[in-house]
Amino acid sequence: MPRVVLHLSGSFRAEREGIPLEGLSRRAQGLLAYLGCQPAMRAERSALADLLWSDRGESQARASLRQELSVLRKALGDAVEANRQAVWLVPDHVEIRHGPGVFLQGFDLQSEGFEDWLRAQRQMRAAPLPAHAPVAAAPQGTRPTLAVLPFSEIGAPETDMFAEGIVEEITGALSRSRDFNVIARQSTFALRDAPLSVPDIAERLGADYLLEGSVRRSGDRVRISVQLVSGGDGHTRWAERFDDRLDDLFDLQDRIAAHVAGQLSPNLRAAEILRARRQPPEVRSSYDLVLTSMPHFWVHDPEENRRALALLDRAVEKDPESGHAHAMKAWCHAHECCYLWTLKPDTARAAARAAFDRALPRAGDNSATMTALSAVAALALRDFSSSEDLAVRAVELDPNNAWAFLRLGWVEVYLGRHESSLGYFDRAQELSPLDPFLFNIDFGRSAAVRAMGRYDEAVALIERGLRAAPKAHWAYRMLFGTLWLKGDRDRAIEAGRKWLAAHPGLSTETLLEGLPSWHHDPDYLKVLTDFAKIIPPEPSGGT
């Protein structure tokens, strides 16, 4: 039973345990309303600060957000959570209710960013939903279809083509992804002035999702606002705003297109996962099964990984020719091997190799599949040259694939190119700042800076990654080895005990059999292989 209920139709109301919550500031109410409309009810801190305090500098806006969150935690308890990157509402504790009436009726907030978002929400929800229009869903076994609609341009003459150029670049960038189909720009422009609702436009175009946007210019500054909308019900699945400068026109269009494409893909994936989960298990397609495996896969926990593998086994049974299903299955087996979730890593490596060999000839030009195969080549097959080639190919196919840059960063670490690896990790985070693999980006950065002797920074990165992924107990081996090299023996032993507690029966032989080749950082490898000598047994209880 949700503890907190947010009413977003009509006047804003919030209840906790059935009792109205009084005393919330206008910005706190706006923050809750915005989170309630986001995928997974989660948003980046910087986006919230800019949304609610558009008139303030970045540091002042972030400080105001911290203060507002402190008040909200007291009012909502564990229904709201945050880390250094994001803020979210806990789905098990929060219910969002929509009904008849204007969205946030009478709500006003003196912040340009919030006003833009609120106006777009009201316009979208005001469009009538025809009684005959079914809720759009991707056909079974197929990728979803996306249409990029013409952007509105505020304060520009009708002859201005700047917004059209932005839409053309975004459409081109998105078309390089194989996670979804993109409708040709000519078709969307044909409906530019048609007085149609969102569901009607989606039905006309055969689209599951629509990308809408607006462009606003002031002097040498430009603001692009975009939102991903579900074609069937018109609900916003993701919204973001990008600020830039009007320097070189083509460079600006390229930058905006890359930002939108990089951040849209994981948000569309999140929407598709929710859709797939609503399908009865017995009718899920291979595509649906791969989608529903993802939240288990990226937790980095052995039990969750086994759940992902079970779903992927069903996916390849449904479609033996799905290269991506085989590749993701191989990646899960590679995790078993390198994270030592089995005392027989050679068996996991063989399973990863078998799935890899099935996936490779079926990969085609799918960037996501190439990315998965790059991970397998490094983590299980110890073939860093092939891993690099596959990751480079993934980026060539889709330059906005954040996970491809993540894998490039890791392979650079394995090859001893530590400085250049940091650039790839930064690019991965820039493309997808709320990615579920952010913790692995931090772990990769840590491995790079540790090999460069920057131990304090390496420890801080591991600890941040563990806060974001508390089930990734394998990473305590990173913390153990890094603290030992730093000279912090007591904390190293504490971390080492946590690592071994998650790996009962671990031997040096099993460790060496499971790890990727670690020749680039021999001091770290020496600490790990000496774990039995370094980490004393837990003190026994008693008197």
C-alpha positions as CSV (number, residue, x, y, z in Angstrom):
1,M,0.0,0.0,0.0
2,P,1.6,3.3,-1.1
3,R,2.4,5.6,1.9
4,V,2.3,8.8,-0.2
5,V,-0.3,9.7,-2.8
6,L,0.3,12.6,-5.2
7,H,-2.8,14.1,-7.0
8,L,-1.7,15.9,-10.1
9,S,-5.1,16.6,-11.8
10,G,-6.9,19.7,-10.5
11,S,-5.1,21.5,-7.6
12,F,-1.9,19.8,-6.4
13,R,-2.5,17.6,-3.3
14,A,-0.2,15.3,-1.4
15,E,-1.2,12.7,1.2
16,R,0.8,10.6,3.6
17,E,-1.0,7.6,5.2
18,G,-4.2,9.2,4.1
19,I,-3.5,12.5,5.9
20,P,-3.0,15.7,3.7
21,L,0.6,16.9,3.7
22,E,0.5,20.6,4.7
23,G,3.3,23.1,4.5
24,L,5.1,21.9,1.4
25,S,6.7,24.9,-0.4
26,R,5.7,25.6,-4.0
27,R,9.0,24.3,-5.3
28,A,8.7,21.2,-3.3
29,Q,5.3,20.6,-4.8
30,G,6.7,21.3,-8.3
31,L,9.6,18.9,-7.6
32,L,7.2,16.1,-6.6
33,A,5.0,16.7,-9.6
34,Y,7.9,16.6,-12.0
35,L,9.3,13.4,-10.5
36,G,5.9,11.8,-10.6
37,C,5.8,12.3,-14.4
38,Q,9.3,10.9,-15.1
39,P,10.3,7.4,-16.1
40,A,10.9,5.4,-12.9
41,M,10.0,8.7,-11.0
42,R,13.7,9.7,-11.2
43,A,15.6,12.8,-12.4
44,E,19.1,14.1,-12.5
45,R,20.0,16.6,-9.7
46,S,21.3,19.2,-12.2
47,A,18.1,18.9,-14.3
48,L,16.0,19.5,-11.1
49,A,18.1,22.5,-10.0
50,D,17.8,24.1,-13.5
51,L,14.1,23.3,-13.7
52,L,13.1,24.8,-10.4
53,W,15.7,27.6,-10.0
54,S,16.2,28.8,-13.6
55,D,17.0,32.3,-12.4
56,R,19.9,31.3,-10.2
57,G,23.5,30.3,-10.8
58,E,24.4,26.6,-10.8
59,S,25.9,26.5,-7.4
60,Q,23.1,28.5,-5.8
61,A,20.5,26.4,-7.5
62,R,22.1,23.1,-6.3
63,A,22.3,24.5,-2.8
64,S,18.6,25.4,-2.9
65,L,17.8,21.9,-4.1
66,R,19.7,20.3,-1.2
67,Q,17.8,22.4,1.3
68,E,14.5,21.6,-0.4
69,L,15.3,17.8,-0.3
70,S,16.2,18.0,3.4
71,V,12.7,19.4,4.1
72,L,11.0,16.8,1.8
73,R,12.7,13.9,3.5
74,K,11.3,15.0,6.8
75,A,7.8,15.2,5.3
76,L,7.9,12.1,3.1
77,G,10.3,9.8,5.0
78,D,11.7,7.0,2.9
79,A,9.3,7.7,0.0
80,V,12.0,10.1,-1.5
81,E,15.6,9.2,-2.0
82,A,18.7,10.8,-3.5
83,N,22.3,10.3,-4.2
84,R,24.9,12.7,-5.6
85,Q,23.6,12.3,-9.2
86,A,19.9,11.8,-8.9
87,V,16.7,12.2,-6.9
88,W,13.8,9.7,-7.1
89,L,10.5,8.7,-5.6
90,V,10.3,5.1,-4.3
91,P,7.7,3.3,-6.5
92,D,6.6,1.0,-3.7
93,H,5.8,4.0,-1.4
94,V,4.4,6.5,-3.9
95,E,1.3,6.5,-6.1
96,I,0.6,9.1,-8.8
97,R,-3.1,9.8,-9.4
98,H,-4.4,11.5,-12.5
99,G,-8.1,12.2,-13.1
100,P,-10.4,14.7,-14.7
101,G,-9.4,18.4,-14.5
102,V,-6.5,20.5,-15.6
103,F,-3.1,19.3,-14.9
104,L,-1.8,21.1,-11.7
105,Q,-4.7,23.6,-12.0
106,G,-3.8,27.1,-10.7
107,F,-0.2,26.1,-10.1
108,D,2.4,28.8,-10.8
109,L,6.1,28.8,-10.1
110,Q,8.5,31.7,-11.0
111,S,11.0,29.6,-12.9
112,E,11.2,29.7,-16.6
113,G,12.2,26.0,-16.9
114,F,9.3,24.8,-14.8
115,E,6.9,27.0,-16.7
116,D,8.1,25.5,-20.0
117,W,7.6,22.0,-18.7
118,L,4.2,22.8,-17.2
119,R,2.9,24.4,-20.3
120,A,4.0,21.4,-22.4
121,Q,2.3,19.0,-20.0
122,R,-1.0,20.9,-20.0
123,Q,-1.0,21.1,-23.8
124,M,-0.3,17.4,-24.2
125,R,-2.9,16.4,-21.7
126,A,-5.5,18.8,-23.1
127,A,-5.5,16.9,-26.5
128,P,-8.6,14.8,-26.7
129,L,-8.1,11.0,-26.6
130,P,-10.5,9.4,-29.2
131,A,-12.5,6.6,-27.6
132,H,-11.5,4.2,-30.4
133,A,-7.8,4.8,-30.1
134,P,-6.0,1.8,-28.6
135,V,-3.0,2.3,-26.4
136,A,0.0,2.0,-28.7
137,A,2.4,-0.9,-28.0
138,A,5.2,-2.2,-30.0
139,P,4.1,-5.3,-32.0
140,Q,5.3,-8.5,-30.5
141,G,8.8,-9.4,-31.4
142,T,9.6,-6.0,-33.0
143,R,11.4,-2.9,-32.0
144,P,9.4,0.2,-31.2
145,T,8.9,3.0,-33.7
146,L,9.7,6.6,-33.0
147,A,8.7,9.8,-34.9
148,V,10.5,13.1,-34.4
149,L,7.9,15.8,-34.9
150,P,8.7,19.3,-36.2
151,F,9.9,21.5,-33.3
152,S,8.2,24.8,-32.6
153,E,10.4,27.9,-32.7
154,I,9.6,30.7,-30.3
155,G,10.4,34.2,-31.3
156,A,11.7,33.5,-34.8
157,P,10.3,34.5,-38.2
158,E,8.4,31.9,-40.1
159,T,11.2,31.7,-42.8
160,D,13.8,30.7,-40.2
161,M,15.0,27.2,-40.8
162,F,17.1,26.7,-37.6
163,A,14.6,24.4,-35.8
164,E,14.2,22.3,-39.0
165,G,17.9,21.8,-39.1
166,I,17.9,20.7,-35.5
167,V,15.1,18.2,-36.2
168,E,17.0,16.9,-39.3
169,E,20.2,16.3,-37.3
170,I,18.3,14.6,-34.4
171,T,16.4,12.3,-36.8
172,G,19.6,11.4,-38.5
173,A,21.4,10.7,-35.2
174,L,18.5,8.6,-33.9
175,S,18.3,6.6,-37.1
176,R,21.7,5.2,-36.4
177,S,20.4,3.3,-33.4
178,R,19.1,-0.2,-33.8
179,D,17.1,-0.1,-30.6
180,F,14.1,1.4,-32.4
181,N,12.9,2.3,-35.8
182,V,12.7,6.0,-36.9
183,I,10.0,7.3,-39.2
184,A,11.3,9.4,-42.2
185,R,11.4,13.1,-41.6
186,Q,9.2,13.8,-44.7
187,S,6.3,11.9,-43.2
188,T,6.4,13.8,-39.9
189,F,6.6,17.2,-41.6
190,A,3.5,16.3,-43.7
191,L,1.5,16.5,-40.4
192,R,3.1,19.7,-39.3
193,D,0.0,21.9,-39.2
194,A,-2.6,19.2,-38.8
195,P,-4.9,19.8,-35.8
196,L,-4.4,16.3,-34.4
197,S,-4.0,15.0,-30.9
198,V,-0.9,13.0,-29.9
199,P,-2.6,9.6,-30.2
200,D,-4.0,10.6,-33.6
201,I,-0.6,11.6,-34.9
202,A,0.9,8.4,-33.5
203,E,-1.8,6.4,-35.2
204,R,-1.4,8.2,-38.6
205,L,2.4,7.6,-38.5
206,G,2.3,4.1,-37.0
207,A,4.5,5.3,-34.1
208,D,4.8,4.0,-30.6
209,Y,6.6,7.1,-29.3
210,L,6.8,10.7,-30.4
211,L,9.6,13.2,-29.8
212,E,8.4,16.7,-29.5
213,G,10.4,19.9,-28.9
214,S,10.8,23.6,-29.0
215,V,13.6,26.1,-29.7
216,R,14.0,29.4,-28.0
217,R,16.8,31.9,-28.9
218,S,18.0,35.0,-27.0
219,G,21.1,36.8,-28.3
220,D,23.8,34.2,-28.7
221,R,22.1,31.7,-26.5
222,V,19.7,28.9,-27.5
223,R,17.5,26.6,-25.4
224,I,16.2,23.3,-26.8
225,S,13.4,21.6,-24.9
226,V,12.4,18.0,-25.8
227,Q,10.1,15.4,-24.5
228,L,9.4,11.8,-25.3
229,V,5.7,11.0,-25.4
230,S,3.9,7.7,-25.5
231,G,1.9,7.6,-28.7
232,G,-1.0,5.7,-27.2
233,D,-1.9,7.7,-24.1
234,G,0.1,10.9,-24.6
235,H,2.0,10.5,-21.3
236,T,5.5,12.0,-21.1
237,R,8.2,9.4,-20.6
238,W,11.1,11.8,-20.5
239,A,11.7,15.5,-20.8
240,E,15.0,17.4,-20.9
241,R,16.3,20.9,-21.7
242,F,19.6,21.7,-23.3
243,D,21.2,25.2,-23.2
244,D,24.0,26.1,-25.6
245,R,25.6,29.0,-27.5
246,L,25.1,30.0,-31.1
247,D,28.6,29.7,-32.3
248,D,29.2,27.6,-35.3
249,L,25.7,26.6,-36.5
250,F,26.6,23.1,-37.7
251,D,28.6,22.3,-34.6
252,L,25.7,23.4,-32.5
253,Q,23.3,21.2,-34.4
254,D,25.7,18.2,-34.0
255,R,26.0,18.8,-30.3
256,I,22.3,19.0,-29.6
257,A,21.6,15.9,-31.8
258,A,24.2,13.9,-29.8
259,H,22.8,15.0,-26.5
260,V,19.3,14.2,-27.4
261,A,20.1,10.9,-29.0
262,G,22.4,9.8,-26.2
263,Q,19.8,10.5,-23.5
264,L,16.7,9.4,-25.4
265,S,17.9,5.8,-25.9
266,P,18.1,4.8,-22.2
267,N,14.8,6.5,-21.5
268,L,13.0,4.9,-24.4
269,R,14.5,1.6,-23.2
270,A,13.1,2.2,-19.7
271,A,9.6,2.9,-21.2
272,E,9.9,-0.3,-23.3
273,I,10.9,-2.4,-20.2
274,L,7.8,-1.2,-18.4
275,R,5.6,-2.0,-21.5
276,A,7.2,-5.5,-21.8
277,R,6.6,-6.2,-18.1
278,R,2.9,-5.6,-18.5
279,Q,2.8,-8.4,-21.1
280,P,1.7,-11.8,-19.6
281,P,4.9,-13.9,-19.3
282,E,3.5,-16.6,-21.6
283,V,3.0,-14.3,-24.6
284,R,6.3,-12.3,-24.3
285,S,8.3,-12.2,-27.5
286,S,12.1,-12.7,-27.7
287,Y,12.4,-9.0,-27.8
288,D,10.2,-8.6,-24.7
289,L,12.2,-11.2,-22.8
290,V,15.5,-9.5,-23.6
291,L,14.0,-6.2,-22.3
292,T,12.8,-7.7,-19.1
293,S,16.2,-9.3,-18.4
294,M,17.9,-5.9,-18.4
295,P,17.0,-4.7,-14.9
296,H,18.3,-8.0,-13.5
297,F,21.4,-7.9,-15.7
298,W,22.7,-4.5,-14.7
299,V,22.3,-4.9,-10.9
300,H,25.6,-6.9,-10.8
301,D,24.3,-9.4,-8.3
302,P,24.7,-13.2,-8.8
303,E,21.1,-14.1,-8.1
304,E,19.8,-11.3,-10.3
305,N,22.2,-12.5,-13.0
306,R,20.7,-16.0,-12.9
307,R,17.2,-14.5,-13.3
308,A,18.5,-12.5,-16.4
309,L,20.0,-15.7,-17.8
310,A,16.7,-17.6,-17.3
311,L,14.9,-14.9,-19.3
312,L,17.5,-14.9,-22.0
313,D,17.4,-18.6,-22.3
314,R,13.7,-18.2,-23.1
315,A,14.5,-15.4,-25.5
316,V,16.8,-17.6,-27.6
317,E,14.3,-20.4,-27.5
318,K,11.6,-18.1,-28.9
319,D,14.0,-16.7,-31.6
320,P,17.2,-18.8,-32.2
321,E,18.3,-16.2,-34.8
322,S,18.3,-13.3,-32.4
323,G,21.9,-12.2,-32.3
324,H,21.2,-9.7,-29.5
325,A,19.6,-12.3,-27.3
326,H,22.7,-14.6,-27.7
327,A,25.0,-11.7,-27.1
328,M,23.3,-10.6,-23.9
329,K,23.3,-14.2,-22.7
330,A,27.1,-14.3,-23.4
331,W,27.5,-11.1,-21.4
332,C,25.7,-12.6,-18.4
333,H,28.0,-15.7,-18.5
334,A,31.0,-13.4,-18.8
335,H,29.8,-11.7,-15.6
336,E,29.6,-15.1,-13.9
337,C,33.2,-15.7,-14.8
338,C,35.0,-12.4,-14.1
339,Y,33.0,-11.5,-11.0
340,L,33.6,-14.9,-9.6
341,W,30.0,-15.8,-9.1
342,T,30.9,-19.4,-9.6
343,L,33.7,-21.6,-8.3
344,K,34.0,-23.0,-11.8
345,P,34.8,-19.9,-13.9
346,D,36.1,-22.1,-16.8
347,T,32.6,-23.5,-17.2
348,A,31.1,-20.0,-17.3
349,R,33.8,-19.0,-19.8
350,A,32.9,-21.9,-22.0
351,A,29.2,-20.9,-21.9
352,A,30.1,-17.3,-22.7
353,R,32.2,-18.5,-25.7
354,A,29.4,-20.7,-27.0
355,A,26.9,-17.9,-26.9
356,F,29.4,-15.4,-28.3
357,D,30.0,-17.7,-31.3
358,R,26.3,-17.9,-31.9
359,A,25.8,-14.2,-31.7
360,L,28.7,-12.9,-33.8
361,P,27.5,-14.1,-37.2
362,R,23.9,-12.8,-36.4
363,A,25.0,-9.4,-35.1
364,G,24.6,-7.5,-38.3
365,D,24.9,-3.8,-37.9
366,N,23.4,-3.7,-34.4
367,S,25.5,-1.4,-32.2
368,A,24.1,-2.8,-28.9
369,T,25.0,-6.3,-30.0
370,M,28.5,-5.3,-30.9
371,T,28.8,-3.6,-27.5
372,A,27.7,-6.8,-25.6
373,L,30.2,-8.9,-27.7
374,S,33.0,-6.4,-26.9
375,A,32.3,-6.9,-23.2
376,V,32.4,-10.7,-23.5
377,A,35.7,-10.6,-25.5
378,A,37.3,-8.7,-22.7
379,L,35.7,-10.2,-19.6
380,A,35.5,-13.8,-20.5
381,L,37.6,-14.5,-23.6
382,R,40.6,-12.3,-22.6
383,D,40.8,-11.1,-26.2
384,F,41.4,-7.4,-25.8
385,S,42.2,-6.7,-29.4
386,S,38.8,-8.2,-30.5
387,S,37.1,-6.3,-27.7
388,E,38.5,-3.0,-28.9
389,D,37.6,-3.8,-32.5
390,L,34.0,-4.6,-31.6
391,A,33.6,-1.5,-29.4
392,V,35.0,0.7,-32.1
393,R,32.6,-0.8,-34.6
394,A,29.7,-0.2,-32.1
395,V,30.6,3.5,-31.9
396,E,30.9,3.7,-35.7
397,L,27.4,2.3,-36.0
398,D,25.9,4.5,-33.3
399,P,28.1,7.4,-32.1
400,N,25.6,8.0,-29.3
401,N,25.8,4.6,-27.7
402,A,26.9,5.3,-24.1
403,W,27.6,1.6,-23.3
404,A,29.9,1.4,-26.3
405,F,32.0,4.2,-24.9
406,L,31.9,2.5,-21.5
407,R,33.3,-0.7,-23.0
408,L,35.9,1.3,-24.9
409,G,37.0,2.9,-21.6
410,W,37.4,-0.5,-20.0
411,V,39.3,-2.0,-22.9
412,E,41.7,1.0,-22.7
413,V,42.2,0.2,-19.1
414,Y,43.1,-3.4,-19.9
415,L,45.5,-2.3,-22.6
416,G,47.3,0.1,-20.2
417,R,46.1,3.3,-21.9
418,H,44.8,4.8,-18.7
419,E,44.7,8.5,-19.6
420,S,42.7,7.9,-22.8
421,S,40.3,5.6,-21.0
422,L,39.1,8.5,-18.8
423,G,37.9,10.4,-21.9
424,Y,35.8,7.4,-23.0
425,F,34.2,7.1,-19.5
426,D,33.5,10.8,-19.5
427,R,31.8,10.5,-22.9
428,A,29.7,7.6,-21.7
429,Q,28.4,9.6,-18.8
430,E,27.9,12.8,-20.9
431,L,25.7,10.8,-23.3
432,S,23.7,9.1,-20.6
433,P,24.0,11.0,-17.3
434,L,21.4,8.8,-15.5
435,D,22.4,5.5,-16.9
436,P,21.9,2.4,-14.8
437,F,25.6,1.6,-15.5
438,L,26.9,4.8,-14.0
439,F,28.4,2.8,-11.1
440,N,30.4,0.8,-13.7
441,I,31.7,4.0,-15.2
442,D,33.0,5.0,-11.8
443,F,34.6,1.5,-11.3
444,G,36.3,1.9,-14.6
445,R,37.6,5.4,-13.8
446,S,38.8,4.0,-10.5
447,A,40.8,1.2,-12.2
448,A,42.4,3.8,-14.5
449,V,43.5,6.3,-11.8
450,R,44.6,3.5,-9.5
451,A,47.0,2.3,-12.1
452,M,48.2,5.9,-12.3
453,G,48.9,5.9,-8.6
454,R,46.0,8.3,-7.7
455,Y,44.8,6.1,-4.8
456,D,42.6,8.6,-2.9
457,E,40.7,9.4,-6.1
458,A,40.4,5.7,-6.9
459,V,39.0,4.8,-3.5
460,A,36.4,7.6,-3.7
461,L,35.2,6.4,-7.1
462,I,34.8,2.8,-5.9
463,E,32.8,4.0,-2.8
464,R,30.6,6.2,-5.0
465,G,30.0,3.2,-7.3
466,L,29.1,1.0,-4.4
467,R,26.6,3.5,-3.0
468,A,24.9,3.5,-6.4
469,A,25.0,-0.3,-6.7
470,P,25.0,-1.8,-3.2
471,K,24.6,-5.3,-4.5
472,A,27.8,-5.2,-6.5
473,H,29.7,-7.0,-3.8
474,W,32.4,-8.1,-6.2
475,A,33.7,-4.5,-6.3
476,Y,34.9,-4.9,-2.7
477,R,37.9,-6.7,-4.3
478,M,38.7,-3.4,-6.0
479,L,38.3,-1.5,-2.7
480,F,40.5,-4.1,-0.9
481,G,43.3,-3.9,-3.4
482,T,43.2,-0.2,-3.8
483,L,43.2,0.6,-0.1
484,W,46.1,-1.9,0.4
485,L,48.2,-0.1,-2.2
486,K,47.3,3.2,-0.6
487,G,48.7,1.9,2.7
488,D,45.4,1.9,4.5
489,R,45.7,-1.6,5.9
490,D,42.9,-1.7,8.4
491,R,40.3,-0.5,5.9
492,A,41.7,-2.8,3.3
493,I,41.2,-5.8,5.5
494,E,37.7,-4.7,6.3
495,A,36.8,-4.4,2.6
496,G,38.6,-7.7,1.9
497,R,36.4,-9.5,4.5
498,K,33.3,-8.1,2.8
499,W,34.6,-9.4,-0.5
500,L,35.3,-12.9,0.8
501,A,31.9,-13.0,2.6
502,A,30.3,-12.8,-0.8
503,H,32.6,-15.5,-2.3
504,P,32.8,-18.4,0.1
505,G,35.4,-21.0,-0.9
506,L,37.3,-18.6,-3.1
507,S,40.9,-19.8,-3.8
508,T,43.8,-18.1,-5.6
509,E,43.5,-20.6,-8.4
510,T,39.8,-19.7,-8.9
511,L,40.6,-16.0,-8.8
512,L,43.2,-16.3,-11.5
513,E,41.0,-18.5,-13.6
514,G,38.1,-16.0,-13.5
515,L,39.7,-12.6,-13.8
516,P,40.4,-10.9,-17.1
517,S,44.1,-10.8,-17.9
518,W,45.4,-8.0,-15.6
519,H,49.0,-7.5,-16.9
520,H,48.5,-3.7,-17.0
521,D,48.4,-3.3,-13.2
522,P,50.7,-6.0,-11.7
523,D,50.9,-4.4,-8.2
524,Y,47.1,-4.6,-7.9
525,L,47.0,-8.2,-9.2
526,K,49.7,-9.2,-6.7
527,V,47.6,-7.9,-3.8
528,L,44.5,-9.8,-5.0
529,T,46.4,-13.1,-5.4
530,D,47.9,-12.7,-1.9
531,F,44.4,-12.2,-0.3
532,A,44.7,-15.3,1.8
533,K,47.9,-14.1,3.4
534,I,46.8,-10.5,3.8
535,I,43.3,-10.9,5.2
536,P,43.3,-12.6,8.6
537,P,40.3,-14.7,9.7
538,E,37.4,-12.9,11.4
539,P,38.0,-12.8,15.2
540,S,36.0,-15.6,16.8
541,G,33.2,-14.7,19.3
542,G,33.1,-15.8,22.9
543,T,34.8,-14.8,26.1
